[in-house]
């Protein structure tokens, strides 16, 4: 499953069971993902470049790996890409 944005990533990972089955639910998620988290269902992520040291960059690092994320951000900065909301984005598969 490819999610669009970190919010949808948090939601589907919260409601997916251990087998990766998602059933409609209603509620709130307080999920916080950081390196070491094993994603249950998400195998692709479309997201923008988040601010360094944010919880969202930790979610990306948990998905893509710390070193890969740092390299992607280095490339983004070198190419004068915009960070944060309404900035440039990346597709991680």
DRENFIZA-688873 format. One record per residue: residue in one letter; x negated, y negated, z negated of N, C-alpha, C in turn. Coordinates in pm, whole numbers, plus 50000, padded with zeros to 5 digits. Each point is the difference from the previous one (the first is absolute). Layout:
N
aXYZXYZXYZ...
END
This chain:
93
x499155011850000500854988250000499114987750000x500304990750088499314987150003500914989749935x499504993349900500774989649934499554986450050x500924990649999499724986450041500034991549874x498834996649951499874991849881499795008149872x499414993349904499685006549873501255002649917x501024991650014501235002249922500675012950042x500155002150130500625012550046499135012049964x498704998350000499095010749959500275003949855x500094990249914500265002649858501345006949981x501014995650074501345005849986500015014650042x499545003250120500105013950045499105009249919x498864995149955499155008349914500655002449863x500784990449954500695001549872501115010350009x500774999850109501165008950008499705013550064x498825001550062499655013150059499715009949889x500495012350017499685010249901498625006150033x499585009749923498685006150018499815006450136x501115003650066499945006150132500134989650113x500074987349964500124989550100501404998050053x500995004949928501404998350039500514987049940x500644991850085500564987249956501515000750007x500654996749890501464999449995500404985949960x501104995450055500504986549969500194998749849x499574988949948500114997249857500204985049980x500334996449880500114986049962499204998349873x499244989149991499234997749879498884990050022x499035000549913498874990849999498725008349995x498974995350068498715006749988499004990949932x499205005949917498904992949935498695006550040x500025006750116498835007450046498814990750022x498845004749960498754992750016498985010050052x499544998350124499085009550061498594994250003x499045008249971498594995950001499195012150044x498744997850038499195011250049500075012149906x500205011450063500205012449926501425005150012x500934990950032501405004250020500095008750124x500745010849992500225008950114501414997550054x500054994450119501294997050063500765012850029x501314999849973500855011750019500585000850140x500294988550059500745000050127499444990350103x499444989049957499504989950093498695004650063x499974999750135498755003450067499594989250100x500704988849996499654988450080500574987549934x499274989050013500424987549934499714988150090x501034992150026499864987450071500144989049895x498974992149984500024989849895499114988350040x500184988849932499144988550025498755001149912x499084990950017498814999649917500334992649872x499945006949888500364994349871498814993149935x500304991749901498934993049929499105009949928x498694997450000499095008449921500434999849852x499765010849932500285001849857501505000449969x500835001950101501445001149976500405014649981x501165002249942500505013749986500295006150137x500334991750097500315005150134498765005050072x498864993449979498785005150063499595013249935x500365001949875499765012949934500855010950064x501254996850033500875009650068499395003950134x499514990150076499365002850129498755008549979x499214996649900498795007649970500325014349960x501095001949930500425013549961500355008150124x500544993350101500415006850122498825002050094x499214989850022498984999750105498595002849948x499824999149869498685001749941499364986549975x499274999049892499394987349961499034994850106x499075008450043498994995650097500634996250134x500955007850047500684996750126500744986749989x500634997849886500744987649979499064988149998x498885001349929499024989149995499454997050139x499755010350079499504998150137501044993050087x501275003949987501074993650077500114985249962x499894996949873500104986149955498794991950046x498845006149999498804993250050500194996350146x500525009450079500264997450142501054989150016x501025000349918501064989850007499454986149972x499184998849897499424987049964499064995250110x499165009150052499074996350107500744995150125x501195005350023500794996150117501034989349970x499854993749882500864988949959501485003550000x500315012249961501405004149988500584993749875x501304998949998500684993849886500425010849901x499834996849873500395009149893501354995849945x500645009149929501234997949925501224999750092x501134995849946501265000150073499904991950127x500615004950105500004993850131498604999550061x499115008149947498655000850055499895011450101x498785003150033499765011050093500215013149927x500245010450076500305013049940499135011050055x500205011749943499265011750044500905012249990x499765009450089500695012849997498985010549958x500275006749892499095010249948500675013550019x499375008750077500555013350023499075010649943
END
